[in-house]
Structures are given as structure tokens and as C-alpha cells.
């Protein structure tokens, strides 16, 4: 799981980074609002831990942007603002959870694990859209109950797309996140995507020309007889 940590306190941020890394999260830690925006544009994340009082602005502004552009991305607010109105404001603005400082690292880990389960584990340990099922932990893909053998790149593509279902993922981000070494040749991604569609069914993945690809909750009807 790729986690974006937005926290300006050096000691606290380093402690959170170490604790979450030890629990299997791949942590990208930034200390400013603008750096967080840049990271969200340049890379894909599975969950965000967001401080509110940042040197260059209020984290709620970033939360508002996320809810417009990435409505499914889970966000846990981590803040010293402990008033009831502060917590309600954060949750009403789209946060999935709110943890007040000071806190126990064990509680943060437990809340994040629960948040990730709620967001991404929709059927047991698998992500499901129609007849397509992707189990990231077991690296297993099934279509209508039958297991489909995929290459590493093919699995990573479908896993990434289904986790961000109903959201278009750009070609550039797919190339950087999935292809070996971030390879960005003229047709490498197209070849992998073509092979993937042949194996799982072309109707599951929608092409947005000039932008990228998406898996939608209600896929287009199958063209197969």
C-alpha cells in the first residue's frame, strides 16, 4: 500500500514513517501543502494521512480538492484540533477518519488498516467489479469464477485500475508505476493493455483517448457472444 503522509513536524513525521513502514506501508512523507499536491499529481497513492496546520496552508483545502478529483481515495486527518466542531468539519468535508494529537502509534496503524480494509476489500480479500475479481494479497485474478493467468505487468495494471475504479488513470502514471523502470516507450503500455484485455475481456477496461484508462463499476456490455 502506497501511503502519502502530510505532516510538517519533523520528529512526529519521522516516527510515523518508521512505524507505518514496519507495517508494510510504502510511505511518501512531505511537509508542505504544495509538495502534497505535486506528489498526488505525479504518483498514485492508496491512502493519505493529512495534518491540517501546514506551513503553507490548511489541509482542508487539499481535502476539498481530493474529494473532487479522487473521491474514493481514503483520507485520515491527523490534527491537534481536538474540538468537536473541528472533528465534524473534517469529516463533513470528506475525511474518512479523524485522529487527534497526541495519539498512540498503535492506534494510528490500527485505524489505517481498518480504513484500507473498508475501502479496498469489498468481497473477502478481493476487489470485485462485475465478474472480475482481483485479490491483491494472493495476486490472483478471476473472471466469472475462473482463474486467469497474468504476467506481473498485467496483474499490476488491473490491480491499479480496479483500486481506482470509476477514475481515469493517466498513461503517464501507469507507465511510471507499472512498467519496469518506468519505461515509457511508444507502445509498451499498449501491448500490455492489449494482452490484459484479451485475457479478462475487453469490456472491463475503458480507453479515454489521449488521457488513459479506467475500470468502471458498471462496465460496458461484453462484445463477446
C-alpha positions in Angstrom: 0.0 0.0 0.0 1.3 3.4 -1.0 0.7 6.0 1.7 1.1 9.7 1.4 2.0 11.3 4.8 1.4 15.1 5.0 3.0 16.2 8.3 5.2 19.2 9.0 6.6 18.2 12.4 10.0 16.5 11.8 10.1 14.3 14.9 6.4 13.2 14.6 6.6 12.7 10.8 9.7 10.5 11.1 8.2 8.4 13.9 5.0 7.8 11.8 7.1 7.0 8.7 9.1 4.4 10.6 6.0 2.9 12.3 4.0 2.6 9.1 6.9 1.3 7.1 7.3 -1.5 9.6 3.6 -2.4 8.9 4.1 -2.8 5.2 3.1 0.6 4.0 5.3 2.4 1.4 5.4 5.9 2.9 6.0 9.1 1.0 6.4 11.9 3.5 6.0 15.5 2.7 5.8 18.6 5.0 4.1 21.2 2.8 0.7 21.5 1.1 2.2 22.2 -2.3 4.5 19.2 -2.0 1.5 17.1 -1.3 -0.3 18.4 -4.4 2.8 17.7 -6.5 3.0 14.1 -5.2 -0.7 13.4 -5.8 -0.2 14.6 -9.4 3.0 12.7 -10.0 2.2 9.3 -8.3 -0.6 7.1 -7.2 -1.4 6.6 -3.6 -3.8 4.2 -1.8 -4.3 6.3 1.4 -3.5 9.7 2.8 -2.6 10.8 6.3 -3.2 14.5 6.5 -2.2 17.1 9.0 -4.3 20.3 8.9 -2.0 23.1 10.2 0.7 23.1 7.5 3.2 25.9 6.8 1.7 27.0 3.5 -2.0 26.4 4.1 -4.8 24.4 5.7 -5.0 20.7 4.9 -8.8 21.0 4.4 -8.1 22.8 1.1 -6.2 19.7 -0.1 -9.0 17.5 1.2 -11.6 19.5 -0.8 -9.5 19.1 -4.0 -9.1 15.4 -3.4 -12.8 14.9 -3.0 -13.4 16.5 -6.4 -10.6 14.7 -8.2 -10.2 11.4 -6.3 -13.4 10.8 -4.4 -12.5 7.2 -3.4 -9.0 7.9 -2.1 -9.2 7.3 1.7 -8.0 10.2 3.9 -7.3 10.1 7.7 -6.9 13.5 9.3 -4.2 13.7 12.0 -4.6 17.0 13.9 -4.1 18.8 17.2 -7.5 20.5 16.6 -9.5 18.5 19.1 -12.8 20.4 19.4 -16.0 18.7 18.3 -16.6 21.3 15.7 -13.1 20.7 14.2 -13.7 17.0 14.0 -17.1 17.4 12.5 -15.8 19.9 10.0 -13.1 17.5 8.9 -15.5 14.6 8.5 -18.1 16.7 6.8 -15.5 17.9 4.3 -14.8 14.3 3.2 -12.3 12.8 5.6 -12.8 9.1 6.3 -11.4 9.2 9.8 -10.1 11.8 12.3 -7.4 11.1 14.9 -6.5 13.8 17.5 -2.9 14.5 18.5 -1.3 13.3 20.8 -2.1 9.7 19.9 -0.6 6.2 20.1 1.1 5.0 17.0 -0.5 1.6 17.5 -3.9 3.3 17.2 -2.9 5.1 14.0 -1.8 1.8 12.5 -5.0 0.0 13.5 -7.2 2.8 12.2 -5.3 2.9 8.8 -5.5 -0.9 8.5 -9.3 -0.8 9.1 -9.7 2.1 6.7 -7.8 0.3 4.0 -9.9 -2.8 4.5 -13.2 -0.8 4.3 -12.1 1.0 1.2 -10.4 -1.8 -0.9 -11.7 -5.1 0.5 -15.1 -5.3 -1.0 -15.6 -9.1 -1.2 -13.4 -11.0 1.3 -9.9 -10.1 0.3 -10.7 -9.3 -3.3 -11.8 -6.3 -5.3 -14.8 -7.0 -7.5 -16.3 -5.3 -10.5 -19.0 -7.4 -12.2 -17.5 -10.8 -12.9 -13.9 -9.5 -12.5 -12.2 -10.3 -9.1 -8.7 -9.1 -8.2 -7.1 -10.4 -5.0 -4.0 -8.3 -4.5 -2.7 -10.3 -1.5 -2.8 -13.6 -3.4 -2.0 -11.9 -6.7 -4.9 -13.8 -8.2 -7.4 -12.6 -10.9 -10.6 -14.4 -11.7 -13.2 -13.8 -14.4 -16.6 -15.3 -13.8 -15.1 -17.6 -11.2 -12.2 -18.9 -13.4 -8.6 -18.0 -12.6 -6.8 -16.1 -15.3 -3.0 -16.2 -15.6 -1.4 -12.8 -15.9 2.1 -11.5 -16.2 3.5 -9.2 -13.5 2.8 -6.1 -15.5 -0.7 -7.3 -16.5 -1.6 -8.0 -12.9 -0.2 -4.7 -11.6 -2.2 -2.9 -14.3 -5.6 -4.4 -13.5 -4.9 -4.1 -9.7 -4.1 -0.5 -10.0 -7.1 0.3 -12.2 -9.6 -1.7 -10.1 -8.5 0.0 -6.9 -9.2 3.3 -8.6 -12.4 2.2 -10.3 -14.6 4.9 -11.8 -11.5 7.2 -12.0 -9.4 7.6 -15.1 -5.7 6.8 -14.6 -3.3 8.6 -17.0 -1.0 6.8 -19.3 2.0 8.5 -17.7 1.2 7.3 -14.2 0.5 3.8 -15.4 3.9 3.7 -17.2 5.7 5.1 -14.2 4.0 2.8 -11.7 3.7 -0.5 -13.6 6.3 -0.8 -16.4 9.8 -1.9 -15.5 11.9 1.0 -14.6 9.1 3.4 -15.6 9.7 2.5 -19.2 7.8 4.9 -21.5 8.3 3.7 -25.0 5.7 4.5 -27.7 3.8 1.2 -27.4 4.9 -0.8 -24.3 1.8 0.1 -22.3 -0.5 -0.5 -25.3 0.9 -4.0 -25.7 0.4 -4.9 -22.1 -3.1 -3.4 -22.1 -4.0 -5.3 -25.2 -2.8 -8.6 -23.7 -4.7 -7.9 -20.5 -7.9 -7.2 -22.3 -7.6 -10.5 -24.3 -7.4 -12.4 -21.0 -10.0 -10.7 -18.9 -12.4 -9.3 -21.5 -12.1 -6.0 -23.3 -15.3 -4.6 -21.8 -13.8 -4.2 -18.4 -11.3 -1.5 -19.3 -12.4 1.8 -20.9 -9.9 3.8 -23.0 -10.1 7.5 -22.7 -8.2 8.6 -25.8 -5.3 10.9 -25.1 -5.7 10.5 -21.4 -5.6 7.0 -20.0 -7.7 4.0 -18.9 -10.4 3.3 -16.4 -12.3 0.3 -14.9 -15.9 1.3 -14.1 -18.3 -0.1 -11.5 -20.8 -0.7 -14.3 -18.7 -1.9 -17.2 -19.8 -1.7 -20.8 -21.7 -4.8 -22.2 -19.4 -7.5 -23.4 -18.9 -7.8 -27.1 -18.4 -11.5 -26.9 -21.2 -13.9 -27.9 
